[in-house]
């Protein structure tokens, strides 16, 4: 792609720095646990002074990227972007994918900063740039792998905050997982339940869990990634027999992956995460899902308000997402950002008068 003539939206500077945030408590899933967020903050400056922010959210247990590799990748992308016009963001995203295909979280952070800067320059909210389908999004909230008693406490507390859907991490031992699910029902009997196996089960084990729950008259509204990401036949085995919708998460990183799932009938729902795919690829995945009549879900790694805002703006712009899992800022003990959306319970409302993502660094509280 030839260098473009300098315009108001020409990229003049790109910065990357560590973004470390404490969690309220450790976050455990079937493939591992983290004790604190170690992400990357990306900042892009345009000729007209517009500044865009993005968050790269590597999650080693799922994607293999780390803060160190994401930092290195973002810094390696700088020569590919400086001097280019942010208005050409699609070909720029393709350029990044060609050179940094395996660094999806890093690409997602850069793409978010790029689009934030561009839409700030154009003075429009990012969700309106994507289509402006809706202005409100309701999320579930996740309960990690914790003891049943604590699961009950968390479920009760989340329901009191307005949660109508709880997402439960499972994928360890079927009996233990069943106990945790039933503990959540005890704490929040009126909430819908999503189960997330995070690749932890063999196909028959996943079905055993559903049978055990059915015996207690518990039926989840969704079972997410019950088997290993490469076991598409196993995923189809569960989908054909589960009696509930089954989502592919770790199995889908690209539009080609989504098409493969559709052709095999391996899942009925696709979970799109920006940190798995980047923004441009996420748009292509959504297009494949709609053409193949697969339901859309959006998910998150452990991200701050900045990273979540990018996903909220994307899905509000497109519309049509049946399952929304964008709760991670509620798992943080502190969040260094503000703006981007207003939160009421589990509902995120986008501000029409804020350009770009609308997120800014939180001002430090004055002493005294």
C-alpha positions as a Markdown table, in Angstrom:
| # | Residue | x | y | z |
|---|---|---|---|---|
| 1 | Unk | 0.0 | 0.0 | 0.0 |
| 2 | Unk | 1.6 | 3.3 | -1.1 |
| 3 | Unk | 2.3 | 6.0 | 1.4 |
| 4 | Unk | -0.5 | 8.6 | 1.5 |
| 5 | Unk | -0.3 | 12.4 | 1.4 |
| 6 | Unk | -0.5 | 13.9 | 4.8 |
| 7 | Unk | -4.1 | 14.7 | 5.8 |
| 8 | Unk | -5.7 | 15.7 | 9.1 |
| 9 | Unk | -6.1 | 12.0 | 9.9 |
| 10 | Unk | -2.5 | 11.0 | 9.1 |
| 11 | Unk | -1.0 | 8.9 | 11.9 |
| 12 | Unk | 2.0 | 10.8 | 13.3 |
| 13 | Unk | 2.7 | 9.0 | 16.6 |
| 14 | Unk | 2.0 | 5.6 | 18.3 |
| 15 | Unk | 2.8 | 4.7 | 21.9 |
| 16 | Unk | 2.5 | 1.5 | 23.8 |
| 17 | Unk | 2.9 | 1.0 | 27.6 |
| 18 | Unk | 2.0 | -1.7 | 30.2 |
| 19 | Unk | -1.4 | -1.5 | 31.7 |
| 20 | Unk | -1.5 | -3.3 | 35.1 |
| 21 | Unk | -4.8 | -3.4 | 37.0 |
| 22 | Unk | -5.6 | -5.4 | 40.2 |
| 23 | Unk | -8.5 | -7.8 | 40.4 |
| 24 | Unk | -11.0 | -8.0 | 43.2 |
| 25 | Unk | -10.1 | -11.7 | 43.5 |
| 26 | Unk | -8.2 | -14.2 | 41.3 |
| 27 | Unk | -10.0 | -15.2 | 38.1 |
| 28 | Unk | -9.9 | -19.0 | 37.4 |
| 29 | Unk | -11.1 | -20.9 | 34.4 |
| 30 | Unk | -10.6 | -24.5 | 33.3 |
| 31 | Unk | -7.3 | -23.7 | 31.5 |
| 32 | Unk | -5.7 | -21.5 | 34.1 |
| 33 | Unk | -6.0 | -18.5 | 36.4 |
| 34 | Unk | -4.7 | -14.9 | 36.7 |
| 35 | Unk | -4.3 | -12.8 | 39.8 |
| 36 | Unk | -4.0 | -9.4 | 38.1 |
| 37 | Unk | -4.6 | -7.8 | 34.7 |
| 38 | Unk | -1.4 | -7.3 | 32.7 |
| 39 | Unk | -2.6 | -5.6 | 29.5 |
| 40 | Unk | -1.2 | -3.0 | 27.1 |
| 41 | Unk | -2.4 | 0.6 | 26.5 |
| 42 | Unk | -2.1 | 1.9 | 22.9 |
| 43 | Unk | -2.2 | 5.6 | 22.1 |
| 44 | Unk | -2.3 | 6.9 | 18.5 |
| 45 | Unk | -2.0 | 10.6 | 17.6 |
| 46 | Unk | -3.2 | 12.1 | 14.3 |
| 47 | Unk | -2.0 | 15.2 | 12.4 |
| 48 | Unk | -5.0 | 17.2 | 13.7 |
| 49 | Unk | -4.2 | 16.4 | 17.3 |
| 50 | Unk | -6.9 | 13.7 | 17.7 |
| 51 | Unk | -5.7 | 11.0 | 20.2 |
| 52 | Unk | -7.1 | 7.5 | 20.1 |
| 53 | Unk | -6.8 | 4.9 | 22.9 |
| 54 | Unk | -6.9 | 1.1 | 22.6 |
| 55 | Unk | -6.4 | -1.8 | 25.0 |
| 56 | Unk | -4.6 | -5.0 | 24.0 |
| 57 | Unk | -5.8 | -7.7 | 26.4 |
| 58 | Unk | -3.7 | -10.9 | 26.1 |
| 59 | Unk | -4.9 | -13.8 | 28.2 |
| 60 | Unk | -2.2 | -16.4 | 28.4 |
| 61 | Unk | -4.4 | -19.4 | 29.4 |
| 62 | Unk | -6.6 | -18.9 | 26.3 |
| 63 | Unk | -4.6 | -17.2 | 23.5 |
| 64 | Unk | -1.0 | -17.6 | 24.4 |
| 65 | Unk | -0.1 | -13.9 | 24.2 |
| 66 | Unk | 1.4 | -12.2 | 27.2 |
| 67 | Unk | 1.9 | -8.5 | 28.1 |
| 68 | Unk | 5.5 | -8.8 | 26.9 |
| 69 | Unk | 4.7 | -10.3 | 23.5 |
| 70 | Unk | 1.8 | -7.8 | 23.0 |
| 71 | Unk | 4.1 | -4.9 | 23.8 |
| 72 | Unk | 6.7 | -6.1 | 21.4 |
| 73 | Unk | 4.1 | -6.7 | 18.7 |
| 74 | Unk | 2.6 | -3.2 | 19.0 |
| 75 | Unk | 6.0 | -1.6 | 18.9 |
| 76 | Unk | 6.8 | -3.7 | 15.8 |
| 77 | Unk | 3.6 | -2.4 | 14.1 |
| 78 | Unk | 4.7 | 1.2 | 14.4 |
| 79 | Unk | 6.7 | 1.3 | 11.2 |
| 80 | Unk | 3.7 | -0.1 | 9.3 |
| 81 | Unk | 1.4 | 2.6 | 10.5 |
| 82 | Unk | 3.2 | 5.9 | 11.0 |
| 83 | Unk | 2.6 | 8.3 | 8.1 |
| 84 | Unk | -0.4 | 6.4 | 6.9 |
| 85 | Unk | -4.0 | 7.8 | 6.8 |
| 86 | Unk | -6.2 | 6.4 | 9.6 |
| 87 | Unk | -9.2 | 6.8 | 7.2 |
| 88 | Unk | -7.7 | 3.8 | 5.4 |
| 89 | Unk | -8.1 | 1.6 | 8.5 |
| 90 | Unk | -9.3 | -1.5 | 6.7 |
| 91 | Unk | -6.2 | -2.0 | 4.5 |
| 92 | Unk | -4.1 | -1.0 | 7.5 |
| 93 | Unk | -5.7 | -3.7 | 9.5 |
| 94 | Unk | -5.0 | -6.2 | 6.7 |
| 95 | Unk | -1.4 | -5.1 | 6.7 |
| 96 | Unk | -1.1 | -5.7 | 10.4 |
| 97 | Unk | -2.7 | -9.2 | 10.1 |
| 98 | Unk | -0.3 | -10.1 | 7.3 |
| 99 | Unk | 2.7 | -9.4 | 9.5 |
| 100 | Unk | 1.3 | -10.2 | 13.0 |
| 101 | Unk | -1.3 | -12.8 | 12.4 |
| 102 | Unk | -0.7 | -14.6 | 15.8 |
| 103 | Unk | -0.8 | -11.4 | 17.8 |
| 104 | Unk | -4.6 | -10.8 | 17.7 |
| 105 | Unk | -4.8 | -9.1 | 21.1 |
| 106 | Unk | -2.1 | -6.6 | 20.1 |
| 107 | Unk | -3.8 | -6.0 | 16.7 |
| 108 | Unk | -7.1 | -5.4 | 18.5 |
| 109 | Unk | -5.7 | -2.8 | 20.7 |
| 110 | Unk | -4.1 | -1.0 | 17.8 |
| 111 | Unk | -7.2 | -1.2 | 15.7 |
| 112 | Unk | -9.3 | 0.2 | 18.5 |
| 113 | Unk | -6.9 | 3.1 | 19.0 |
| 114 | Unk | -6.9 | 3.7 | 15.3 |
| 115 | Unk | -10.7 | 3.9 | 15.0 |
| 116 | Unk | -11.0 | 5.9 | 18.2 |
| 117 | Unk | -8.6 | 8.5 | 16.8 |
| 118 | Unk | -10.3 | 8.5 | 13.4 |
| 119 | Unk | -13.9 | 8.9 | 14.8 |
| 120 | Unk | -12.7 | 11.6 | 17.3 |
| 121 | Unk | -11.3 | 13.5 | 14.3 |
| 122 | Unk | -14.6 | 13.1 | 12.5 |
| 123 | Unk | -16.5 | 14.0 | 15.7 |
| 124 | Unk | -18.8 | 11.0 | 15.7 |
| 125 | Unk | -19.3 | 8.2 | 18.3 |
| 126 | Unk | -17.7 | 4.9 | 17.1 |
| 127 | Unk | -20.9 | 2.9 | 17.4 |
| 128 | Unk | -22.6 | 5.3 | 14.9 |
| 129 | Unk | -19.6 | 4.8 | 12.6 |
| 130 | Unk | -20.4 | 1.1 | 12.7 |
| 131 | Unk | -24.0 | 1.6 | 12.0 |
| 132 | Unk | -25.7 | 2.9 | 15.1 |
| 133 | Unk | -28.2 | -0.1 | 15.4 |
| 134 | Unk | -28.8 | 0.4 | 19.2 |
| 135 | Unk | -27.6 | 2.6 | 22.0 |
| 136 | Unk | -28.1 | 0.2 | 25.0 |
| 137 | Unk | -26.4 | -3.1 | 25.7 |
| 138 | Unk | -27.1 | -5.5 | 28.6 |
| 139 | Unk | -24.4 | -7.8 | 29.7 |
| 140 | Unk | -24.3 | -11.0 | 31.8 |
| 141 | Unk | -21.7 | -11.3 | 34.7 |
| 142 | Unk | -19.3 | -14.1 | 35.2 |
| 143 | Unk | -18.6 | -16.4 | 38.2 |
| 144 | Unk | -15.2 | -18.0 | 38.0 |
| 145 | Unk | -14.2 | -21.4 | 39.4 |
| 146 | Unk | -14.8 | -21.0 | 43.1 |
| 147 | Unk | -16.2 | -23.1 | 45.9 |
| 148 | Unk | -20.0 | -23.7 | 45.9 |
| 149 | Unk | -20.6 | -21.6 | 49.0 |
| 150 | Unk | -18.8 | -18.6 | 47.4 |
| 151 | Unk | -20.6 | -19.3 | 44.1 |
| 152 | Unk | -23.9 | -18.8 | 46.0 |
| 153 | Unk | -22.7 | -15.6 | 47.6 |
| 154 | Unk | -21.6 | -14.2 | 44.2 |
| 155 | Unk | -24.8 | -15.2 | 42.5 |
| 156 | Unk | -26.9 | -13.5 | 45.1 |
| 157 | Unk | -24.8 | -10.4 | 45.0 |
| 158 | Unk | -24.9 | -10.2 | 41.2 |
| 159 | Unk | -28.6 | -10.6 | 41.1 |
| 160 | Unk | -29.0 | -7.9 | 43.7 |
| 161 | Unk | -27.0 | -5.6 | 41.4 |
| 162 | Unk | -29.5 | -6.3 | 38.6 |
| 163 | Unk | -28.0 | -9.2 | 36.7 |
| 164 | Unk | -30.5 | -11.3 | 34.8 |
| 165 | Unk | -28.0 | -13.7 | 33.3 |
| 166 | Unk | -25.0 | -15.4 | 35.1 |
| 167 | Unk | -22.2 | -17.0 | 33.2 |
| 168 | Unk | -20.6 | -19.9 | 35.2 |
| 169 | Unk | -17.1 | -21.2 | 34.5 |
| 170 | Unk | -17.1 | -25.0 | 34.4 |
| 171 | Unk | -14.9 | -27.6 | 32.6 |
| 172 | Unk | -13.2 | -29.3 | 35.5 |
| 173 | Unk | -14.9 | -32.3 | 37.2 |
| 174 | Unk | -18.5 | -32.9 | 36.2 |
| 175 | Unk | -19.8 | -33.5 | 39.7 |
| 176 | Unk | -18.0 | -30.5 | 41.1 |
| 177 | Unk | -19.2 | -28.3 | 38.3 |
| 178 | Unk | -22.8 | -29.5 | 38.8 |
| 179 | Unk | -22.5 | -28.6 | 42.5 |
| 180 | Unk | -21.3 | -25.1 | 41.6 |
| 181 | Unk | -24.1 | -24.6 | 39.1 |
| 182 | Unk | -26.7 | -25.7 | 41.6 |
| 183 | Unk | -25.1 | -23.4 | 44.1 |
| 184 | Unk | -25.6 | -20.5 | 41.7 |
| 185 | Unk | -29.3 | -21.4 | 41.3 |
| 186 | Unk | -29.6 | -21.4 | 45.0 |
| 187 | Unk | -28.2 | -17.8 | 45.2 |
| 188 | Unk | -30.0 | -16.5 | 42.1 |
| 189 | Unk | -33.0 | -18.7 | 41.2 |
| 190 | Unk | -34.5 | -16.2 | 38.8 |
| 191 | Unk | -31.3 | -15.7 | 36.7 |
| 192 | Unk | -30.7 | -17.4 | 33.4 |
| 193 | Unk | -27.5 | -19.5 | 33.3 |
| 194 | Unk | -24.7 | -19.7 | 30.7 |
| 195 | Unk | -22.1 | -22.5 | 31.1 |
| 196 | Unk | -18.6 | -21.9 | 29.8 |
| 197 | Unk | -16.4 | -25.0 | 29.6 |
| 198 | Unk | -13.3 | -23.2 | 28.3 |
| 199 | Unk | -12.4 | -26.4 | 26.4 |
| 200 | Unk | -12.3 | -28.4 | 29.6 |
| 201 | Unk | -14.5 | -31.5 | 28.8 |
| 202 | Unk | -14.5 | -34.5 | 26.6 |
| 203 | Unk | -17.7 | -34.5 | 24.6 |
| 204 | Unk | -19.4 | -37.2 | 26.7 |
| 205 | Unk | -18.5 | -35.3 | 29.9 |
| 206 | Unk | -20.2 | -32.2 | 28.6 |
| 207 | Unk | -23.4 | -34.1 | 28.0 |
| 208 | Unk | -23.1 | -35.8 | 31.4 |
| 209 | Unk | -23.1 | -32.3 | 33.0 |
| 210 | Unk | -26.3 | -31.4 | 31.2 |
| 211 | Unk | -28.0 | -34.6 | 32.2 |
| 212 | Unk | -27.0 | -34.1 | 35.8 |
| 213 | Unk | -28.4 | -30.6 | 35.7 |
| 214 | Unk | -31.6 | -31.6 | 33.9 |
| 215 | Unk | -32.2 | -34.1 | 36.7 |
| 216 | Unk | -32.4 | -31.1 | 39.0 |
| 217 | Unk | -34.7 | -29.2 | 36.6 |
| 218 | Unk | -31.9 | -26.8 | 35.6 |
| 219 | Unk | -31.5 | -26.0 | 31.9 |
| 220 | Unk | -28.8 | -23.4 | 30.8 |
| 221 | Unk | -29.6 | -21.0 | 28.0 |
| 222 | Unk | -26.2 | -21.6 | 26.4 |
| 223 | Unk | -23.2 | -24.0 | 26.7 |
| 224 | Unk | -20.0 | -22.3 | 25.5 |
| 225 | Unk | -17.0 | -24.1 | 24.2 |
| 226 | Unk | -17.4 | -27.4 | 26.1 |
| 227 | Unk | -14.6 | -29.2 | 24.3 |
| 228 | Unk | -11.1 | -28.5 | 23.0 |
| 229 | Unk | -10.9 | -25.8 | 20.3 |
| 230 | Unk | -9.6 | -28.2 | 17.6 |
| 231 | Unk | -12.1 | -31.0 | 18.3 |
| 232 | Unk | -14.8 | -29.7 | 15.9 |
| 233 | Unk | -16.3 | -33.2 | 15.6 |
| 234 | Unk | -16.6 | -33.4 | 19.4 |
| 235 | Unk | -18.2 | -29.9 | 19.4 |
| 236 | Unk | -20.7 | -31.1 | 16.8 |
| 237 | Unk | -21.3 | -34.2 | 18.8 |
| 238 | Unk | -22.3 | -32.0 | 21.8 |
| 239 | Unk | -24.3 | -29.6 | 19.7 |
| 240 | Unk | -26.4 | -32.4 | 18.1 |
| 241 | Unk | -27.3 | -33.9 | 21.5 |
| 242 | Unk | -27.2 | -31.1 | 24.1 |
| 243 | Unk | -30.8 | -29.9 | 23.8 |
| 244 | Unk | -29.5 | -26.3 | 24.5 |
| 245 | Unk | -27.6 | -23.9 | 22.2 |
| 246 | Unk | -23.9 | -24.5 | 22.0 |
| 247 | Unk | -21.4 | -21.7 | 21.3 |
| 248 | Unk | -17.9 | -21.9 | 19.7 |
| 249 | Unk | -15.5 | -19.6 | 21.3 |
| 250 | Unk | -11.8 | -20.6 | 21.3 |
| 251 | Unk | -12.6 | -22.6 | 18.1 |
| 252 | Unk | -13.2 | -19.3 | 16.1 |
| 253 | Unk | -10.5 | -16.7 | 15.6 |
| 254 | Unk | -11.2 | -15.9 | 11.9 |
| 255 | Unk | -14.1 | -15.7 | 9.4 |
| 256 | Unk | -12.7 | -18.9 | 7.9 |
| 257 | Unk | -13.1 | -20.6 | 11.3 |
| 258 | Unk | -16.7 | -19.4 | 11.5 |
| 259 | Unk | -17.4 | -20.7 | 8.0 |
| 260 | Unk | -16.0 | -24.1 | 9.0 |
| 261 | Unk | -18.2 | -24.2 | 12.1 |
| 262 | Unk | -21.2 | -23.4 | 9.9 |
| 263 | Unk | -20.5 | -26.0 | 7.3 |
| 264 | Unk | -20.0 | -28.7 | 9.9 |
| 265 | Unk | -23.0 | -27.7 | 12.0 |
| 266 | Unk | -20.6 | -27.8 | 14.9 |
| 267 | Unk | -22.2 | -25.0 | 16.9 |
| 268 | Unk | -25.3 | -22.8 | 16.8 |
| 269 | Unk | -23.7 | -19.7 | 18.3 |
| 270 | Unk | -20.3 | -18.0 | 17.6 |
| 271 | Unk | -18.6 | -16.0 | 20.3 |
| 272 | Unk | -16.7 | -13.0 | 18.8 |
| 273 | Unk | -14.0 | -11.5 | 20.9 |
| 274 | Unk | -11.9 | -8.6 | 19.7 |
| 275 | Unk | -8.8 | -9.9 | 21.4 |
| 276 | Unk | -9.1 | -13.2 | 19.5 |
| 277 | Unk | -9.6 | -11.6 | 16.1 |
| 278 | Unk | -9.1 | -7.9 | 15.9 |
| 279 | Unk | -11.9 | -5.5 | 14.8 |
| 280 | Unk | -11.7 | -5.9 | 11.1 |
| 281 | Unk | -11.8 | -9.7 | 11.3 |
| 282 | Unk | -14.6 | -9.5 | 13.9 |
| 283 | Unk | -16.8 | -7.7 | 11.4 |
| 284 | Unk | -16.1 | -10.4 | 8.8 |
| 285 | Unk | -17.0 | -13.1 | 11.4 |
| 286 | Unk | -20.3 | -11.4 | 12.1 |
| 287 | Unk | -21.1 | -11.3 | 8.4 |
| 288 | Unk | -20.4 | -15.0 | 8.0 |
| 289 | Unk | -22.6 | -15.8 | 11.0 |
| 290 | Unk | -25.5 | -13.8 | 9.7 |
| 291 | Unk | -25.3 | -15.4 | 6.3 |
| 292 | Unk | -25.1 | -18.9 | 7.9 |
| 293 | Unk | -27.9 | -18.1 | 10.4 |
| 294 | Unk | -25.7 | -18.6 | 13.4 |
| 295 | Unk | -26.5 | -16.6 | 16.6 |
| 296 | Unk | -24.0 | -13.9 | 17.6 |
| 297 | Unk | -22.3 | -13.6 | 21.0 |
| 298 | Unk | -19.7 | -11.2 | 22.1 |
| 299 | Unk | -17.2 | -11.9 | 24.8 |
| 300 | Unk | -14.2 | -10.4 | 26.5 |
| 301 | Unk | -10.8 | -11.2 | 28.0 |
| 302 | Unk | -10.1 | -9.5 | 31.3 |
| 303 | Unk | -10.3 | -5.9 | 30.1 |
| 304 | Unk | -10.8 | -2.4 | 31.6 |
| 305 | Unk | -13.6 | 0.0 | 30.7 |
| 306 | Unk | -11.4 | 1.0 | 27.7 |
| 307 | Unk | -11.3 | -2.4 | 26.1 |
| 308 | Unk | -14.9 | -3.2 | 26.9 |
| 309 | Unk | -16.0 | 0.1 | 25.4 |
| 310 | Unk | -14.6 | -1.0 | 22.0 |
| 311 | Unk | -16.7 | -4.1 | 22.1 |
| 312 | Unk | -19.8 | -2.3 | 23.3 |
| 313 | Unk | -19.5 | 0.2 | 20.4 |
| 314 | Unk | -18.9 | -2.5 | 17.9 |
| 315 | Unk | -22.0 | -4.6 | 18.8 |
| 316 | Unk | -24.2 | -1.5 | 19.4 |
| 317 | Unk | -23.2 | -0.4 | 15.9 |
| 318 | Unk | -24.0 | -3.8 | 14.3 |
| 319 | Unk | -26.9 | -4.9 | 16.5 |
| 320 | Unk | -28.2 | -8.5 | 16.5 |
| 321 | Unk | -26.0 | -9.9 | 19.3 |
| 322 | Unk | -28.2 | -12.3 | 21.4 |
| 323 | Unk | -25.6 | -13.1 | 24.1 |
| 324 | Unk | -23.5 | -10.4 | 25.6 |
| 325 | Unk | -20.6 | -11.1 | 28.0 |
| 326 | Unk | -18.8 | -7.8 | 28.7 |
| 327 | Unk | -18.6 | -7.8 | 32.4 |
| 328 | Unk | -14.8 | -7.7 | 33.1 |
| 329 | Unk | -14.6 | -4.1 | 34.4 |
| 330 | Unk | -16.9 | -5.2 | 37.3 |
| 331 | Unk | -14.2 | -7.8 | 38.3 |
| 332 | Unk | -11.5 | -5.1 | 38.7 |
| 333 | Unk | -10.7 | -3.5 | 42.1 |
| 334 | Unk | -9.9 | -0.3 | 40.3 |
| 335 | Unk | -10.3 | 1.0 | 36.7 |
| 336 | Unk | -8.0 | 3.7 | 35.4 |
| 337 | Unk | -10.5 | 4.9 | 32.8 |
| 338 | Unk | -13.8 | 6.7 | 32.7 |
| 339 | Unk | -16.5 | 7.6 | 30.1 |
| 340 | Unk | -17.4 | 5.6 | 27.0 |
| 341 | Unk | -20.7 | 4.4 | 28.4 |
| 342 | Unk | -23.0 | 5.0 | 31.4 |
| 343 | Unk | -23.8 | 1.9 | 33.4 |
| 344 | Unk | -27.1 | 1.1 | 35.2 |
| 345 | Unk | -27.0 | -2.3 | 36.7 |
| 346 | Unk | -25.9 | -4.6 | 33.8 |
| 347 | Unk | -27.0 | -2.1 | 31.1 |
| 348 | Unk | -24.4 | 0.0 | 29.2 |
| 349 | Unk | -25.8 | 3.1 | 27.6 |
| 350 | Unk | -23.8 | 4.9 | 25.0 |
| 351 | Unk | -23.4 | 8.6 | 25.0 |
| 352 | Unk | -24.5 | 10.2 | 21.7 |
| 353 | Unk | -22.5 | 13.3 | 22.2 |
| 354 | Unk | -19.1 | 11.7 | 22.8 |
| 355 | Unk | -16.9 | 11.2 | 19.8 |
| 356 | Unk | -14.9 | 8.0 | 19.3 |
| 357 | Unk | -15.0 | 5.6 | 22.2 |
| 358 | Unk | -15.6 | 8.5 | 24.6 |
| 359 | Unk | -13.1 | 7.0 | 27.1 |
| 360 | Unk | -10.4 | 9.0 | 28.9 |
| 361 | Unk | -7.9 | 8.3 | 31.6 |
| 362 | Unk | -9.5 | 8.8 | 35.0 |
| 363 | Unk | -8.3 | 11.9 | 36.8 |
| 364 | Unk | -6.4 | 11.0 | 40.1 |
| 365 | Unk | -8.3 | 11.9 | 43.2 |
| 366 | Unk | -7.0 | 15.0 | 45.0 |
| 367 | Unk | -5.4 | 14.4 | 48.4 |
| 368 | Unk | -7.0 | 15.7 | 51.5 |
